[in-house]
Amino acid sequence: ITIAPGEYKVTFYLKNVNIANNSKIELLVTANYFKVVLSSLTINGSQISQEWTPISFTFYVNNIYTAVEFIGFAYNLNGTLMLKNVSLVQIGPWKLN
């Protein structure tokens, strides 16, 4: 997708199926085919329940970005981590400094 300048909220819907509490999960929003990291959040397995869990964070961009991707990496994962959906909502306009 392409996003315009502004403030955004991204939500990853994840489910923990027997993963260890100390498993690390890194969630990223990237652009330009992974050349630019717009924002990231690192969580651990204890932050995700066995029900669908929304994990959200906000970020701001001051340029137009194309090829925006939503990526997750899991480290030391022993079990199954499920992803159902990712949502992106613009929550604020571009701000002139």
Secondary structure, DSSP 8 states (H G I E B T S, - for coil): --B-SEEEEEEEEEEEES--TT-EEEEEEEETTTTEEEEEEEEEGGGS-SS-EEEEEEEEESS-B-S-EEEEEEES--SEEEEEEEEEEEEE-----
